[in-house]
Amino acid sequence: MVDSAKLTRELYRLLPVAVAWVEEKEREAAETGVALKEVERKLAVGVGVRKPGLVRVAIVEKLPEPTNPELRDFAEQAAFSIAAMHGVTFGHSIFIRHGMKNPRLLSHELRHVYQYEDHGSIEAFLLVYLQQIVTLGYADAPLEIDARNHERKI
C-alpha cells in the first residue's frame, strides 16, 4: 500500500533534485533533438502548444531515467516507471523510444509541452504532476487524462 502522505513529503524534499535533473535532460534534447516538421508544428498548435518552435524531439534507444538513488526510489514507490513508457516530456523537449514515434504518441507528449507552458515552469509543472501521480496514480492523474484526451491519430 502506497503511503501518499509520506510520498508527498518526499516529493517536496526531492523536488529541487528532480527539477535539476529534468532541466538537464531538457537541455540534452534541445542540443541533440530535432525541430518539429511543419505537420508536427500544426499538431503542436492543435493541442495548445504556444511555442512550437522551441520543441525538440530526441529519438533514443532508452528513455532517460534518474541516476539519483533517492529519485529512483521515489519513482518506484510512486509506481511511476519511465522505463515502461514510449515517450517522456521535459519542458519543450520530448524523448521518444526508437520505433515508437507516431502522431498519437507525439500529440500526447506535445500536450505535456502545453502543460509545462501553462504551469509557467518545470518546477510548477512537476509539483502538480508528481503530486497527482502520488495521490491518484499515473493512469488517473488529471494531467495524464488531459494528454490522453488530446491524442490525435492523423
N, C-alpha and C positions, 0 to 999 in steps of 0.2 A: 504494500500500500504506500502510495506517494504521500509524503508529508508536505503539503503545499505551503504551509506556513514556514517550515524550515527552508524549503527551496526558495521561497520569496526572500528570506533573509540572506541566503547565499547569493541570490540574483543581485541584490543591492550591493553586497560586498564585492562581487566579481564583475559588476558592470563596467568599471573602468578598464579592466583587463580585457573583457570581451570587446569593448569599443576599440581599443588599441589594435586588437587582432583583426577585427573587421576592417578598420581603416587601412591596415597594412595589406590585406587581401584586395581591397578595392583598388589601391594603388598598383598592385601587381597586374590586375586585369586591365586597368587603364593603360598600362605600358605594353602588355602583350596581346590584349584582345583587339577585336576589330569593330569598327563603327557599324552601325546598322545600315543595311541596304535600304533603298527607297521604300520598298514594300514593307520592310520591317519598321521603318520610321512611321509609316502610316498606321501600322498595327500598334506601335507605341502610343501615338497620339490618340488612337481609338480607345485605348484602355486608360487614358488620363495622363500619361507622362507629359510633363511640361517642357522638359529639356532633353528631347531625344538625341540631340547632337552630342550630349555628354555620355550616352550609354556605350559601353564596350562589352562585347561578348567574347569570352575566352572558352574555347573548346579544349577540354582536358580529359586525360585518361581517368583521373580520380579527383573527386571534388575535395577542396581543401577542408581539413579538419583541424581543430585546435591541437597544438602540441603541448600547451599548458595542462598539466595533470588535473588541476582544480577545475578548469573549464571542461575538460573531457569528462570528469566525474559528474559535474553539474548536468551536462547534456545527457549522460547515461541515466542519472536519477530522474530527469525530467522526461525520459523516453523520447529524446529528440536526437535522431541519428542522421547526420548529414550524409553519411556513407550510404544510407538506404535511398537517398534522393537522386533524381536525374539532373536537377539543377539547383542552384542556390544564388541568391542575390545579395550583394553588399553595396548599398548606396546605388550608384549608377553603373556598377559592374556586375555582370552576370557570368557565372561559371556554369557550363553545361557539359555533361559527360559525353565523350566522343560517341557518335552514332545516335544520340538521343534528341538532337535538335529538330524541332518541328513547330509549326505555328501554335499549336495548343500549349506546349511547354513554354515557348518563348513569350506568348501573351500572358501566361500565368506569372512568369518571372518579371515581365515588364510591369504588371500590376503592382508587384512588390516595389519596383523602382518608384512608381507613383506614390506608394505608401510612404517610402522614405522621404520623398519630396514633400508630401503632405504633412508629415510629422516635423519637418524642418531640420532634422539632424539624424545622424546614425544613432547617437545616444538616445534621443527621444523615441525613435522607432524601436530600437532594441528593448528598451524598458517596457514598452507596451506589448510588443510581440512576445517576448520571453515570458512576461507575466501571464499572458493568455495561454501560452504553452503549459506553464506550471500549473495554472488553476483549472484549465479546461481540457488540456490535451491538444496535441498537434492537429488532429482532424477536426476538432470542434472550435479551434481558435478563430474568432471573427475575422482576423486579417487573412487567414488561410481560406476561410469560406469565401471572403470577398475575392481573393485571387482566383479561386476555382470558378466563381460566378462570372469572371471576366475572360475566361479562356475562349479563344477563337480557333476555329478549325480551318480557316482559309489559308 
